[in-house]
Amino acid sequence: MRVNSALIALNMKITAVRAKLYQWTGPVTTGDTIFATPVSRLPFQKDSQAAYRFFSWLVVEIETDEGYTGIGNAGLCPDISKAIVDSKLRSLLLGENPLNTEYLYEKMYRSTVAFGRKGAVLAAISAIDIALWDVKGLVMKQPVFMLLGGRTKEHIDTYYSRLYTRNLDNLQREAAHYKAEGFTGMKLRCGYPLTDGKAGMKKNVEMVRLVRETVGDDVDIMLEAYMGFDFTYARQLLKALEPYGLRWVEELLLPDEIHNFARLKQYTEIPLSGGEHEYTRFGFYDLIQADALDIFQFDTNRVGGFTEAQKICTLAYQHGVEIIPHGGQMHNLHVVMSSFASPMAEYFPKTGIEVGNEMFWYIFDGEAIATNGKLQLDDNLPGMGLTLKKNPEHFTIIE
């Protein structure tokens, strides 16, 4: 049996790379989902969140001549990412051994570097890389986290990530409910943009104050700014938030403002987080060199897949930076389980479709479900542990 497995690993070839676009056609609820975005600081905006809602998802399947099929995915710009897989990346993979993940990542990255490096190209590469590691786990009969470094914790602690509403009564009820569900951390959004000035800042602080009073001092609170502010506003906001003991404030500025994140760190004791919109080990090396952030929040299906994620974890651990990936989802949970740099995971519960993150629940079977704020991964479930739902409702699938 060992000889047969070795021969499979030595000789296996990729025979197909399929990119599928899952387009949501079902109901969408956005009425009470309002928070600051990069566009909300601009004039003439009727809906500053429109550019950041997404109602499609990319699924990549990699087939081999030995009958293994790996699944990867990307939520960032999925229609463009699909086109990149189809036109630029598929031909690089056909006939290659899928277990050569390091080589194949470099082949894809270097072949697209003239027009890639970040954004949709890296999302496409990430989806493929995740699928390759899924194949590797299936062949080796091991979960991906065991291949990345093994189990580093008994379970995964999570924080509840929603609290989208600006309605204070609804905000209070939601926070109280999920504290009762056993979550010891939760994240809310800045409901009022930069253009609302000091009055809006006071309302953002009031939202934090209300959640703190609701959940008490034993629950971590995080605040998401989603790249919506400038340096001056961010500095004033951090000062106003100091009494509330926040675990972190997230993405206060545009991701390219590395120098201003470094400046902000000099003015606050509140940890600063970001990296959801950063890419590759090179981008995170620049953040470390600038001492810009306390917490990195890459998403494995954007940053370069598992191949880059494990490098960034090692780099961050060496420099005392925590890794708390963006989004829950199995591709991030395998990273969290396998790294001492990562103390917890984000958790989006299954809800109706609002901003797009929720679609993952409607496409895949096997996503880990939190109990008392904790998740577990199965040591005996090979690969990613996900399968595609058969005949999912409310989707048009474009191949």
Contacts in CASP RR format, 6 or more apart in sequence:
PFRMAT RR
TARGET T0000
AUTHOR 0000-0000-0000
METHOD contacts of the structure
MODEL  1
MRVNSALIALNMKITAVRAKLYQWTGPVTTGDTIFATPVSRLPFQKDSQA
AYRFFSWLVVEIETDEGYTGIGNAGLCPDISKAIVDSKLRSLLLGENPLN
TEYLYEKMYRSTVAFGRKGAVLAAISAIDIALWDVKGLVMKQPVFMLLGG
RTKEHIDTYYSRLYTRNLDNLQREAAHYKAEGFTGMKLRCGYPLTDGKAG
MKKNVEMVRLVRETVGDDVDIMLEAYMGFDFTYARQLLKALEPYGLRWVE
ELLLPDEIHNFARLKQYTEIPLSGGEHEYTRFGFYDLIQADALDIFQFDT
NRVGGFTEAQKICTLAYQHGVEIIPHGGQMHNLHVVMSSFASPMAEYFPK
TGIEVGNEMFWYIFDGEAIATNGKLQLDDNLPGMGLTLKKNPEHFTIIE
5 139 0 8 1.000
5 140 0 8 1.000
8 66 0 8 1.000
8 139 0 8 1.000
9 97 0 8 1.000
9 99 0 8 1.000
9 139 0 8 1.000
10 97 0 8 1.000
11 97 0 8 1.000
12 64 0 8 1.000
12 65 0 8 1.000
12 66 0 8 1.000
12 68 0 8 1.000
12 97 0 8 1.000
12 98 0 8 1.000
12 99 0 8 1.000
12 139 0 8 1.000
13 64 0 8 1.000
13 65 0 8 1.000
13 95 0 8 1.000
13 96 0 8 1.000
13 97 0 8 1.000
14 62 0 8 1.000
14 63 0 8 1.000
14 64 0 8 1.000
14 93 0 8 1.000
14 94 0 8 1.000
14 95 0 8 1.000
14 96 0 8 1.000
14 97 0 8 1.000
14 98 0 8 1.000
15 63 0 8 1.000
15 64 0 8 1.000
15 65 0 8 1.000
15 94 0 8 1.000
15 95 0 8 1.000
16 61 0 8 1.000
16 62 0 8 1.000
16 63 0 8 1.000
16 94 0 8 1.000
17 60 0 8 1.000
17 61 0 8 1.000
17 62 0 8 1.000
17 63 0 8 1.000
17 85 0 8 1.000
17 89 0 8 1.000
17 90 0 8 1.000
17 93 0 8 1.000
17 94 0 8 1.000
17 128 0 8 1.000
18 60 0 8 1.000
18 61 0 8 1.000
18 62 0 8 1.000
18 63 0 8 1.000
18 399 0 8 1.000
19 58 0 8 1.000
19 59 0 8 1.000
19 60 0 8 1.000
19 81 0 8 1.000
19 82 0 8 1.000
19 85 0 8 1.000
19 86 0 8 1.000
19 90 0 8 1.000
19 127 0 8 1.000
19 399 0 8 1.000
20 58 0 8 1.000
20 59 0 8 1.000
20 60 0 8 1.000
20 61 0 8 1.000
20 82 0 8 1.000
20 397 0 8 1.000
20 398 0 8 1.000
20 399 0 8 1.000
21 56 0 8 1.000
21 57 0 8 1.000
21 58 0 8 1.000
21 78 0 8 1.000
21 79 0 8 1.000
21 82 0 8 1.000
21 397 0 8 1.000
21 398 0 8 1.000
21 399 0 8 1.000
22 56 0 8 1.000
22 57 0 8 1.000
22 58 0 8 1.000
22 59 0 8 1.000
22 78 0 8 1.000
22 359 0 8 1.000
22 363 0 8 1.000
22 392 0 8 1.000
22 395 0 8 1.000
22 396 0 8 1.000
22 397 0 8 1.000
23 55 0 8 1.000
23 56 0 8 1.000
23 395 0 8 1.000
23 396 0 8 1.000
23 397 0 8 1.000
23 398 0 8 1.000
24 55 0 8 1.000
24 56 0 8 1.000
24 57 0 8 1.000
24 353 0 8 1.000
24 356 0 8 1.000
24 359 0 8 1.000
24 362 0 8 1.000
24 394 0 8 1.000
24 395 0 8 1.000
25 394 0 8 1.000
25 395 0 8 1.000
25 396 0 8 1.000
26 353 0 8 1.000
26 394 0 8 1.000
27 352 0 8 1.000
27 353 0 8 1.000
27 394 0 8 1.000
28 55 0 8 1.000
28 353 0 8 1.000
28 354 0 8 1.000
29 352 0 8 1.000
29 353 0 8 1.000
29 354 0 8 1.000
30 49 0 8 1.000
30 53 0 8 1.000
30 354 0 8 1.000
30 355 0 8 1.000
32 164 0 8 1.000
32 165 0 8 1.000
32 166 0 8 1.000
32 167 0 8 1.000
32 170 0 8 1.000
33 49 0 8 1.000
33 164 0 8 1.000
33 165 0 8 1.000
33 354 0 8 1.000
33 355 0 8 1.000
34 49 0 8 1.000
34 164 0 8 1.000
34 165 0 8 1.000
34 166 0 8 1.000
34 191 0 8 1.000
35 49 0 8 1.000
35 164 0 8 1.000
35 189 0 8 1.000
35 190 0 8 1.000
35 191 0 8 1.000
35 224 0 8 1.000
35 226 0 8 1.000
36 48 0 8 1.000
36 189 0 8 1.000
36 190 0 8 1.000
36 191 0 8 1.000
36 192 0 8 1.000
36 193 0 8 1.000
36 194 0 8 1.000
36 225 0 8 1.000
36 226 0 8 1.000
36 228 0 8 1.000
36 229 0 8 1.000
37 48 0 8 1.000
37 49 0 8 1.000
37 51 0 8 1.000
37 52 0 8 1.000
37 193 0 8 1.000
37 226 0 8 1.000
37 227 0 8 1.000
37 228 0 8 1.000
38 226 0 8 1.000
38 227 0 8 1.000
38 228 0 8 1.000
38 254 0 8 1.000
39 45 0 8 1.000
39 48 0 8 1.000
39 49 0 8 1.000
39 51 0 8 1.000
39 52 0 8 1.000
40 48 0 8 1.000
40 49 0 8 1.000
40 193 0 8 1.000
40 194 0 8 1.000
40 195 0 8 1.000
40 228 0 8 1.000
41 193 0 8 1.000
41 194 0 8 1.000
41 195 0 8 1.000
41 228 0 8 1.000
41 229 0 8 1.000
41 230 0 8 1.000
42 48 0 8 1.000
43 195 0 8 1.000
48 193 0 8 1.000
49 355 0 8 1.000
52 226 0 8 1.000
52 355 0 8 1.000
53 355 0 8 1.000
53 356 0 8 1.000
54 75 0 8 1.000
54 76 0 8 1.000
54 77 0 8 1.000
54 78 0 8 1.000
54 355 0 8 1.000
54 356 0 8 1.000
55 353 0 8 1.000
55 356 0 8 1.000
55 359 0 8 1.000
56 75 0 8 1.000
56 78 0 8 1.000
56 79 0 8 1.000
56 359 0 8 1.000
57 73 0 8 1.000
57 74 0 8 1.000
57 75 0 8 1.000
57 78 0 8 1.000
57 359 0 8 1.000
57 360 0 8 1.000
57 363 0 8 1.000
58 73 0 8 1.000
58 74 0 8 1.000
58 75 0 8 1.000
58 78 0 8 1.000
58 81 0 8 1.000
58 82 0 8 1.000
58 85 0 8 1.000
58 123 0 8 1.000
58 124 0 8 1.000
58 127 0 8 1.000
59 71 0 8 1.000
59 72 0 8 1.000
59 73 0 8 1.000
59 127 0 8 1.000
59 363 0 8 1.000
59 388 0 8 1.000
60 71 0 8 1.000
60 72 0 8 1.000
60 73 0 8 1.000
60 74 0 8 1.000
60 85 0 8 1.000
60 127 0 8 1.000
60 128 0 8 1.000
60 130 0 8 1.000
60 131 0 8 1.000
61 69 0 8 1.000
61 70 0 8 1.000
61 71 0 8 1.000
61 72 0 8 1.000
61 131 0 8 1.000
62 69 0 8 1.000
62 70 0 8 1.000
62 72 0 8 1.000
62 93 0 8 1.000
62 98 0 8 1.000
62 128 0 8 1.000
62 131 0 8 1.000
62 132 0 8 1.000
62 134 0 8 1.000
62 135 0 8 1.000
63 69 0 8 1.000
63 70 0 8 1.000
64 98 0 8 1.000
64 135 0 8 1.000
66 139 0 8 1.000
68 98 0 8 1.000
68 135 0 8 1.000
68 138 0 8 1.000
68 139 0 8 1.000
69 135 0 8 1.000
70 131 0 8 1.000
70 132 0 8 1.000
70 134 0 8 1.000
70 135 0 8 1.000
70 138 0 8 1.000
70 384 0 8 1.000
71 130 0 8 1.000
71 131 0 8 1.000
71 134 0 8 1.000
71 364 0 8 1.000
71 384 0 8 1.000
71 386 0 8 1.000
71 387 0 8 1.000
71 388 0 8 1.000
72 127 0 8 1.000
72 128 0 8 1.000
72 130 0 8 1.000
72 131 0 8 1.000
72 134 0 8 1.000
72 301 0 8 1.000
72 331 0 8 1.000
72 384 0 8 1.000
73 127 0 8 1.000
73 130 0 8 1.000
73 301 0 8 1.000
73 331 0 8 1.000
73 360 0 8 1.000
73 363 0 8 1.000
73 364 0 8 1.000
74 81 0 8 1.000
74 123 0 8 1.000
74 124 0 8 1.000
74 126 0 8 1.000
74 127 0 8 1.000
74 301 0 8 1.000
74 302 0 8 1.000
75 81 0 8 1.000
75 123 0 8 1.000
75 301 0 8 1.000
75 302 0 8 1.000
76 119 0 8 1.000
76 120 0 8 1.000
76 123 0 8 1.000
76 299 0 8 1.000
76 301 0 8 1.000
76 302 0 8 1.000
77 119 0 8 1.000
77 120 0 8 1.000
77 123 0 8 1.000
78 123 0 8 1.000
80 120 0 8 1.000
81 120 0 8 1.000
81 121 0 8 1.000
81 123 0 8 1.000
81 124 0 8 1.000
81 127 0 8 1.000
82 124 0 8 1.000
82 398 0 8 1.000
84 112 0 8 1.000
84 120 0 8 1.000
84 121 0 8 1.000
84 124 0 8 1.000
85 124 0 8 1.000
85 127 0 8 1.000
85 128 0 8 1.000
88 111 0 8 1.000
88 112 0 8 1.000
88 121 0 8 1.000
88 124 0 8 1.000
89 108 0 8 1.000
89 111 0 8 1.000
89 112 0 8 1.000
89 124 0 8 1.000
89 125 0 8 1.000
89 128 0 8 1.000
92 104 0 8 1.000
92 107 0 8 1.000
92 108 0 8 1.000
92 111 0 8 1.000
93 104 0 8 1.000
93 108 0 8 1.000
93 128 0 8 1.000
96 103 0 8 1.000
96 104 0 8 1.000
96 107 0 8 1.000
98 104 0 8 1.000
98 132 0 8 1.000
98 135 0 8 1.000
98 136 0 8 1.000
99 132 0 8 1.000
99 135 0 8 1.000
99 136 0 8 1.000
99 139 0 8 1.000
101 129 0 8 1.000
101 132 0 8 1.000
101 133 0 8 1.000
101 136 0 8 1.000
101 306 0 8 1.000
101 307 0 8 1.000
102 307 0 8 1.000
104 128 0 8 1.000
104 129 0 8 1.000
104 132 0 8 1.000
105 125 0 8 1.000
105 129 0 8 1.000
105 304 0 8 1.000
105 305 0 8 1.000
105 307 0 8 1.000
105 308 0 8 1.000
108 125 0 8 1.000
108 128 0 8 1.000
108 129 0 8 1.000
109 125 0 8 1.000
109 280 0 8 1.000
112 121 0 8 1.000
112 125 0 8 1.000
115 121 0 8 1.000
116 122 0 8 1.000
117 279 0 8 1.000
117 280 0 8 1.000
118 279 0 8 1.000
118 280 0 8 1.000
119 279 0 8 1.000
119 302 0 8 1.000
122 279 0 8 1.000
122 280 0 8 1.000
122 302 0 8 1.000
122 303 0 8 1.000
122 304 0 8 1.000
123 301 0 8 1.000
123 302 0 8 1.000
125 304 0 8 1.000
125 305 0 8 1.000
126 300 0 8 1.000
126 301 0 8 1.000
126 302 0 8 1.000
126 303 0 8 1.000
126 304 0 8 1.000
126 305 0 8 1.000
126 308 0 8 1.000
127 301 0 8 1.000
129 304 0 8 1.000
129 305 0 8 1.000
129 306 0 8 1.000
129 307 0 8 1.000
129 308 0 8 1.000
130 300 0 8 1.000
130 301 0 8 1.000
130 305 0 8 1.000
130 306 0 8 1.000
130 331 0 8 1.000
130 384 0 8 1.000
133 144 0 8 1.000
133 147 0 8 1.000
133 305 0 8 1.000
133 306 0 8 1.000
133 307 0 8 1.000
133 383 0 8 1.000
133 384 0 8 1.000
134 144 0 8 1.000
134 383 0 8 1.000
134 384 0 8 1.000
134 385 0 8 1.000
134 386 0 8 1.000
136 144 0 8 1.000
136 147 0 8 1.000
136 383 0 8 1.000
137 143 0 8 1.000
137 144 0 8 1.000
137 147 0 8 1.000
137 382 0 8 1.000
137 383 0 8 1.000
138 382 0 8 1.000
138 383 0 8 1.000
140 147 0 8 1.000
140 382 0 8 1.000
141 382 0 8 1.000
142 382 0 8 1.000
142 383 0 8 1.000
143 334 0 8 1.000
143 377 0 8 1.000
143 378 0 8 1.000
143 379 0 8 1.000
143 380 0 8 1.000
143 381 0 8 1.000
143 382 0 8 1.000
143 383 0 8 1.000
143 384 0 8 1.000
143 385 0 8 1.000
144 306 0 8 1.000
144 334 0 8 1.000
144 383 0 8 1.000
144 384 0 8 1.000
145 151 0 8 1.000
145 333 0 8 1.000
145 334 0 8 1.000
145 335 0 8 1.000
145 337 0 8 1.000
145 338 0 8 1.000
145 377 0 8 1.000
146 338 0 8 1.000
146 379 0 8 1.000
148 306 0 8 1.000
148 310 0 8 1.000
148 334 0 8 1.000
148 335 0 8 1.000
148 338 0 8 1.000
148 339 0 8 1.000
149 310 0 8 1.000
149 338 0 8 1.000
149 339 0 8 1.000
150 337 0 8 1.000
150 338 0 8 1.000
151 337 0 8 1.000
151 338 0 8 1.000
151 379 0 8 1.000
152 337 0 8 1.000
152 338 0 8 1.000
152 339 0 8 1.000
152 340 0 8 1.000
153 337 0 8 1.000
155 374 0 8 1.000
155 375 0 8 1.000
155 376 0 8 1.000
156 333 0 8 1.000
156 336 0 8 1.000
156 337 0 8 1.000
156 344 0 8 1.000
156 345 0 8 1.000
156 368 0 8 1.000
156 374 0 8 1.000
156 375 0 8 1.000
156 376 0 8 1.000
156 377 0 8 1.000
157 184 0 8 1.000
157 343 0 8 1.000
157 344 0 8 1.000
157 345 0 8 1.000
157 373 0 8 1.000
157 374 0 8 1.000
158 183 0 8 1.000
158 328 0 8 1.000
158 344 0 8 1.000
158 345 0 8 1.000
158 346 0 8 1.000
158 347 0 8 1.000
158 370 0 8 1.000
158 373 0 8 1.000
158 374 0 8 1.000
158 375 0 8 1.000
159 183 0 8 1.000
159 184 0 8 1.000
159 185 0 8 1.000
159 186 0 8 1.000
159 187 0 8 1.000
159 220 0 8 1.000
159 222 0 8 1.000
159 344 0 8 1.000
159 345 0 8 1.000
159 346 0 8 1.000
159 347 0 8 1.000
160 178 0 8 1.000
160 181 0 8 1.000
160 183 0 8 1.000
160 185 0 8 1.000
160 186 0 8 1.000
160 187 0 8 1.000
160 347 0 8 1.000
160 349 0 8 1.000
160 373 0 8 1.000
161 186 0 8 1.000
161 187 0 8 1.000
161 327 0 8 1.000
161 346 0 8 1.000
161 347 0 8 1.000
161 348 0 8 1.000
162 174 0 8 1.000
162 187 0 8 1.000
162 348 0 8 1.000
162 349 0 8 1.000
162 351 0 8 1.000
163 171 0 8 1.000
163 174 0 8 1.000
163 175 0 8 1.000
163 186 0 8 1.000
163 187 0 8 1.000
163 188 0 8 1.000
163 189 0 8 1.000
163 211 0 8 1.000
164 189 0 8 1.000
164 354 0 8 1.000
164 355 0 8 1.000
165 171 0 8 1.000
165 174 0 8 1.000
166 191 0 8 1.000
166 192 0 8 1.000
166 203 0 8 1.000
166 207 0 8 1.000
168 206 0 8 1.000
168 207 0 8 1.000
168 210 0 8 1.000
171 188 0 8 1.000
171 207 0 8 1.000
171 210 0 8 1.000
171 211 0 8 1.000
172 210 0 8 1.000
172 211 0 8 1.000
172 214 0 8 1.000
175 186 0 8 1.000
175 188 0 8 1.000
175 210 0 8 1.000
175 211 0 8 1.000
175 214 0 8 1.000
175 215 0 8 1.000
176 214 0 8 1.000
176 215 0 8 1.000
178 186 0 8 1.000
179 186 0 8 1.000
179 214 0 8 1.000
179 215 0 8 1.000
179 219 0 8 1.000
181 372 0 8 1.000
181 373 0 8 1.000
182 372 0 8 1.000
182 373 0 8 1.000
183 219 0 8 1.000
183 347 0 8 1.000
183 370 0 8 1.000
183 373 0 8 1.000
184 218 0 8 1.000
184 219 0 8 1.000
184 220 0 8 1.000
184 373 0 8 1.000
185 215 0 8 1.000
185 219 0 8 1.000
185 220 0 8 1.000
185 221 0 8 1.000
185 222 0 8 1.000
185 247 0 8 1.000
186 211 0 8 1.000
186 215 0 8 1.000
186 219 0 8 1.000
186 220 0 8 1.000
186 221 0 8 1.000
186 222 0 8 1.000
187 221 0 8 1.000
187 222 0 8 1.000
187 223 0 8 1.000
187 224 0 8 1.000
187 250 0 8 1.000
187 346 0 8 1.000
188 207 0 8 1.000
188 208 0 8 1.000
188 211 0 8 1.000
188 221 0 8 1.000
188 222 0 8 1.000
188 223 0 8 1.000
188 224 0 8 1.000
189 223 0 8 1.000
189 224 0 8 1.000
189 226 0 8 1.000
190 204 0 8 1.000
190 207 0 8 1.000
190 223 0 8 1.000
190 224 0 8 1.000
190 225 0 8 1.000
190 226 0 8 1.000
190 228 0 8 1.000
190 229 0 8 1.000
191 203 0 8 1.000
191 204 0 8 1.000
191 207 0 8 1.000
192 199 0 8 1.000
192 200 0 8 1.000
192 201 0 8 1.000
192 203 0 8 1.000
192 204 0 8 1.000
193 200 0 8 1.000
193 228 0 8 1.000
194 228 0 8 1.000
194 229 0 8 1.000
194 230 0 8 1.000
194 233 0 8 1.000
196 203 0 8 1.000
197 233 0 8 1.000
201 233 0 8 1.000
201 236 0 8 1.000
201 237 0 8 1.000
201 240 0 8 1.000
202 240 0 8 1.000
204 223 0 8 1.000
204 237 0 8 1.000
205 237 0 8 1.000
205 240 0 8 1.000
205 241 0 8 1.000
208 221 0 8 1.000
208 223 0 8 1.000
208 241 0 8 1.000
208 244 0 8 1.000
208 246 0 8 1.000
209 244 0 8 1.000
211 221 0 8 1.000
212 221 0 8 1.000
212 244 0 8 1.000
212 245 0 8 1.000
215 221 0 8 1.000
220 247 0 8 1.000
221 244 0 8 1.000
221 245 0 8 1.000
221 246 0 8 1.000
221 247 0 8 1.000
222 246 0 8 1.000
222 247 0 8 1.000
222 248 0 8 1.000
222 249 0 8 1.000
222 250 0 8 1.000
222 273 0 8 1.000
223 241 0 8 1.000
223 246 0 8 1.000
223 248 0 8 1.000
223 249 0 8 1.000
223 250 0 8 1.000
224 250 0 8 1.000
224 251 0 8 1.000
225 234 0 8 1.000
225 237 0 8 1.000
225 249 0 8 1.000
225 250 0 8 1.000
225 251 0 8 1.000
225 252 0 8 1.000
226 250 0 8 1.000
226 251 0 8 1.000
227 251 0 8 1.000
227 252 0 8 1.000
227 253 0 8 1.000
227 254 0 8 1.000
227 255 0 8 1.000
227 277 0 8 1.000
228 251 0 8 1.000
228 252 0 8 1.000
228 253 0 8 1.000
228 254 0 8 1.000
229 237 0 8 1.000
229 252 0 8 1.000
229 253 0 8 1.000
230 253 0 8 1.000
231 253 0 8 1.000
231 257 0 8 1.000
231 260 0 8 1.000
231 263 0 8 1.000
231 264 0 8 1.000
234 252 0 8 1.000
234 253 0 8 1.000
234 260 0 8 1.000
234 264 0 8 1.000
235 264 0 8 1.000
235 267 0 8 1.000
235 268 0 8 1.000
237 249 0 8 1.000
237 252 0 8 1.000
238 249 0 8 1.000
238 252 0 8 1.000
238 264 0 8 1.000
238 267 0 8 1.000
238 268 0 8 1.000
238 270 0 8 1.000
239 267 0 8 1.000
239 268 0 8 1.000
241 249 0 8 1.000
241 270 0 8 1.000
242 268 0 8 1.000
242 269 0 8 1.000
242 270 0 8 1.000
245 270 0 8 1.000
246 270 0 8 1.000
246 271 0 8 1.000
247 271 0 8 1.000
248 270 0 8 1.000
248 271 0 8 1.000
248 272 0 8 1.000
248 273 0 8 1.000
248 294 0 8 1.000
248 295 0 8 1.000
249 270 0 8 1.000
249 271 0 8 1.000
249 272 0 8 1.000
249 273 0 8 1.000
250 273 0 8 1.000
250 274 0 8 1.000
250 276 0 8 1.000
250 297 0 8 1.000
251 273 0 8 1.000
251 274 0 8 1.000
251 275 0 8 1.000
251 276 0 8 1.000
251 277 0 8 1.000
251 297 0 8 1.000
252 261 0 8 1.000
252 264 0 8 1.000
252 272 0 8 1.000
253 260 0 8 1.000
253 261 0 8 1.000
253 264 0 8 1.000
255 274 0 8 1.000
255 275 0 8 1.000
255 276 0 8 1.000
255 277 0 8 1.000
255 278 0 8 1.000
258 286 0 8 1.000
258 287 0 8 1.000
258 290 0 8 1.000
258 292 0 8 1.000
259 290 0 8 1.000
259 292 0 8 1.000
261 272 0 8 1.000
261 287 0 8 1.000
261 290 0 8 1.000
261 292 0 8 1.000
261 293 0 8 1.000
262 290 0 8 1.000
262 291 0 8 1.000
262 292 0 8 1.000
264 272 0 8 1.000
265 272 0 8 1.000
265 291 0 8 1.000
265 292 0 8 1.000
265 293 0 8 1.000
265 294 0 8 1.000
271 294 0 8 1.000
271 295 0 8 1.000
272 292 0 8 1.000
272 293 0 8 1.000
272 294 0 8 1.000
272 295 0 8 1.000
273 293 0 8 1.000
273 294 0 8 1.000
273 295 0 8 1.000
273 296 0 8 1.000
273 297 0 8 1.000
273 324 0 8 1.000
274 293 0 8 1.000
274 295 0 8 1.000
274 296 0 8 1.000
274 297 0 8 1.000
275 284 0 8 1.000
275 287 0 8 1.000
275 293 0 8 1.000
275 296 0 8 1.000
275 297 0 8 1.000
275 298 0 8 1.000
275 326 0 8 1.000
276 297 0 8 1.000
276 298 0 8 1.000
276 299 0 8 1.000
276 302 0 8 1.000
276 326 0 8 1.000
277 302 0 8 1.000
278 284 0 8 1.000
278 287 0 8 1.000
278 296 0 8 1.000
278 298 0 8 1.000
278 303 0 8 1.000
279 298 0 8 1.000
279 302 0 8 1.000
279 303 0 8 1.000
279 304 0 8 1.000
280 303 0 8 1.000
280 304 0 8 1.000
280 308 0 8 1.000
281 308 0 8 1.000
281 311 0 8 1.000
281 312 0 8 1.000
281 315 0 8 1.000
284 296 0 8 1.000
284 298 0 8 1.000
284 312 0 8 1.000
284 315 0 8 1.000
284 316 0 8 1.000
285 315 0 8 1.000
287 293 0 8 1.000
287 296 0 8 1.000
288 315 0 8 1.000
288 316 0 8 1.000
288 319 0 8 1.000
288 321 0 8 1.000
293 321 0 8 1.000
294 321 0 8 1.000
294 322 0 8 1.000
295 321 0 8 1.000
295 322 0 8 1.000
295 323 0 8 1.000
295 324 0 8 1.000
296 312 0 8 1.000
296 316 0 8 1.000
296 321 0 8 1.000
296 322 0 8 1.000
296 323 0 8 1.000
296 324 0 8 1.000
297 323 0 8 1.000
297 324 0 8 1.000
297 325 0 8 1.000
297 326 0 8 1.000
298 309 0 8 1.000
298 312 0 8 1.000
298 323 0 8 1.000
298 325 0 8 1.000
298 326 0 8 1.000
299 325 0 8 1.000
299 326 0 8 1.000
299 327 0 8 1.000
299 332 0 8 1.000
300 306 0 8 1.000
300 309 0 8 1.000
300 325 0 8 1.000
300 331 0 8 1.000
300 332 0 8 1.000
300 334 0 8 1.000
300 335 0 8 1.000
301 329 0 8 1.000
301 331 0 8 1.000
302 326 0 8 1.000
303 309 0 8 1.000
303 312 0 8 1.000
305 331 0 8 1.000
306 331 0 8 1.000
306 334 0 8 1.000
306 335 0 8 1.000
309 325 0 8 1.000
309 335 0 8 1.000
310 335 0 8 1.000
310 338 0 8 1.000
310 339 0 8 1.000
312 323 0 8 1.000
313 323 0 8 1.000
313 335 0 8 1.000
313 338 0 8 1.000
313 339 0 8 1.000
313 341 0 8 1.000
313 342 0 8 1.000
314 341 0 8 1.000
316 322 0 8 1.000
316 323 0 8 1.000
316 341 0 8 1.000
317 323 0 8 1.000
317 339 0 8 1.000
317 340 0 8 1.000
317 341 0 8 1.000
320 341 0 8 1.000
321 341 0 8 1.000
322 341 0 8 1.000
322 342 0 8 1.000
322 343 0 8 1.000
323 335 0 8 1.000
323 336 0 8 1.000
323 339 0 8 1.000
323 341 0 8 1.000
323 342 0 8 1.000
324 336 0 8 1.000
324 342 0 8 1.000
324 343 0 8 1.000
324 344 0 8 1.000
324 345 0 8 1.000
324 346 0 8 1.000
325 332 0 8 1.000
325 335 0 8 1.000
325 336 0 8 1.000
325 342 0 8 1.000
325 345 0 8 1.000
325 346 0 8 1.000
326 332 0 8 1.000
326 346 0 8 1.000
327 345 0 8 1.000
327 346 0 8 1.000
327 347 0 8 1.000
327 348 0 8 1.000
327 357 0 8 1.000
328 345 0 8 1.000
328 346 0 8 1.000
328 347 0 8 1.000
328 348 0 8 1.000
329 360 0 8 1.000
329 367 0 8 1.000
330 364 0 8 1.000
330 366 0 8 1.000
330 367 0 8 1.000
330 368 0 8 1.000
330 384 0 8 1.000
330 385 0 8 1.000
330 386 0 8 1.000
331 384 0 8 1.000
332 345 0 8 1.000
332 346 0 8 1.000
333 345 0 8 1.000
333 368 0 8 1.000
333 375 0 8 1.000
333 377 0 8 1.000
334 377 0 8 1.000
334 384 0 8 1.000
335 342 0 8 1.000
336 342 0 8 1.000
336 344 0 8 1.000
336 345 0 8 1.000
337 377 0 8 1.000
345 375 0 8 1.000
347 370 0 8 1.000
347 373 0 8 1.000
347 375 0 8 1.000
348 357 0 8 1.000
348 358 0 8 1.000
348 360 0 8 1.000
349 370 0 8 1.000
350 358 0 8 1.000
350 361 0 8 1.000
351 358 0 8 1.000
352 358 0 8 1.000
353 359 0 8 1.000
353 362 0 8 1.000
360 367 0 8 1.000
361 367 0 8 1.000
362 389 0 8 1.000
362 392 0 8 1.000
362 393 0 8 1.000
362 394 0 8 1.000
362 395 0 8 1.000
363 388 0 8 1.000
363 389 0 8 1.000
363 392 0 8 1.000
363 395 0 8 1.000
364 386 0 8 1.000
364 387 0 8 1.000
364 388 0 8 1.000
364 389 0 8 1.000
365 386 0 8 1.000
365 387 0 8 1.000
365 388 0 8 1.000
365 389 0 8 1.000
366 385 0 8 1.000
366 386 0 8 1.000
366 387 0 8 1.000
367 386 0 8 1.000
368 375 0 8 1.000
368 376 0 8 1.000
368 377 0 8 1.000
369 375 0 8 1.000
378 385 0 8 1.000
END
